[in-house]
C-alpha cells in the first residue's frame, strides 16, 4: 500500500512540477536581452552573444535582412566569408540556422 501511495505522490508531483518547468524554460532562447519586438540592432547583438558563447571571436554577424517576420543574419568568418545564415523570429526571439 505504501508503494502505491509513493507512486501516486510522485506522479502528482511531476504533473505539477513539469508544466512549471516547461514554462520557465520558455523557448530555450538565452540570448535575448529585452521583451517586445526584436529590432535589427537586437538581432545583431543576439547573434554576437550566441557566437561568443560557442566559439569566442572566430565568427561575427554580417548583413542582416528582414524577411517577413524574421531577420536573416549572415554569419561570417574573420575573412568576411559567409559561413551560415541564422533566422531570428522578431516576435519570439527564437534563433535557428538556415540549411
N, C-alpha and C positions, 0 to 999 in steps of 0.2 A: 504494500500500500504506500509506503514512503517513496518507493521508486516512482510510482505513478504521479505522486504529488510533485516530486522533483522535476519530472519530465514536463508536466503541465506548467509548473512555475517557470522553467527555462523557456518554454515556447512562448508564454505570455510576456516574459521579459524581452525576448528577441522581437516579438511582434510590436512592442512599444519602442524599443531602442533602435531598430534598424531604419524605420522611416525618418526618425530624427537625425540619425547619422547621414542618411542619404540627402536630406535637405541641407544639412550643414556642409556637406561636401560640394554642393552646387554642381556646376558643370565641369569641375576639375580645372578651371582656369585660375591659376595662381598668379598670373602676370598682370592682371587688370588692377589699376590703382584708383579708379573712380566708378561712379554709377551713372546711369543715363546712356545716351547715345555716344558711341566711341567716335572721337574726332580723328582726323588724319594724323595729327601730332601724337595722340594717344596710341594709335595703331603702330606708329613708328617706335614709340617708347616701349610698348608691349613686346614688339619683335626684338628690340635690343635687349630687354630683360630676359626674354626666353633664350636668345642666342648666348648671352653671357652665362646663363645657368648651365648650358650644355657644352660649351666649347671655349669659354674665355673670350678672346677678341679676334678669333680667326675669321668669323663671318660677321656681316653687318647688313642692315636693311638698305635696299636700293630704292628704286622707283616704286611709288605707291599709287595705284589706280583704284577708282571707285567703280565697282561692278555690281549694279543693283543695290542690295543692302549689305554687301560685303566689300572689304578692301582687299585688293590683290597686291601683296607685298612681295617684291622681288628680293630674294636673299642673295647677296654677292660675296665672293671671297675677297682676299686682300688685293688682288689684281683687278677687281671690278667685274670678274666673270660671273654670270648668273649660275647659281648652284641649285636653287629650288624656289618655288613660289609658295607663299602662305596665304590662305584665306582667313580673314578676320571678320566675323559677323559683327556689324556695327550696333546691333541691338543687344546681343548677349555677351560679346567679347570672346566667343569661342574661337580658338585658333586651330587650323587644320592645314596640313601640307596639301598641295595640288599635285596629283600624279598624272 
